[in-house]
Amino acid sequence: MMIDALPIKLDELREIPAFRDLPAQQVQQMAAVMVRRHYSPGQFIFIEGEYADSLWFVFQGRVKIIKHSLNGRVQGLCLMNRGKCFGSCPLFEMEKNPATAQALDQVTLFVLPEEALQQLKGNDPYLVKALLHIYSQRLDHLARVSEVLGSWTVSDRINDCLL
């Protein structure tokens, strides 16, 4: 992992859907406390069981979120690409990461440290709205996954992956 000293530009941050509609002042506040990090293919961003200390936004590249079972089997949970956010669930409960995040290719992430998030969210209704947007997307994704797992046959799921 490499931390970039370049500040995050406002127009770059606006490319993230959660920040697209925020007023300029709020986007500026976010950019001031966020850090740009780069990861190489295969590099781990965080590991399941580690304390969640940041909220992660994909600016470039793809990140896979995986879960390890007790018998050592690896299950892919989702693929995060440009504009997506991950790491939000355990952050609000001050818990450990329930899964592992790994770079699939060259990845640039905008990282919002937990301390900055806690400070900003208490004073900023626009940020709370952006976070609700992230959670509503996550709930939509979970509803689609539940539908697939609950009502599709194995053949349907394989066909969906192949097509």
Number of C-alpha atoms within 10 A of each C-alpha: 12 10 12 12 9 8 12 18 12 17 11 13 21 17 13 18 16 20 23 15 14 16 11 13 10 17 20 15 13 21 22 15 16 22 19 20 19 19 21 17 14 14 17 16 20 18 18 16 12 13 15 23 22 21 21 21 24 21 22 17 20 21 30 19 23 19 18 14 9 7 6 8 8 11 12 12 14 13 16 19 17 18 19 20 24 17 21 19 16 16 19 14 9 12 14 17 20 18 18 21 24 21 22 19 16 15 23 24 26 24 20 20 17 17 11 15 19 12 10 18 15 10 10 11 12 17 21 14 16 18 17 13 15 17 15 12 14 16 12 11 13 12 12 12 12 12 11 15 12 9 10 13 11 11 9 12 13 11 10 11 8 7 5
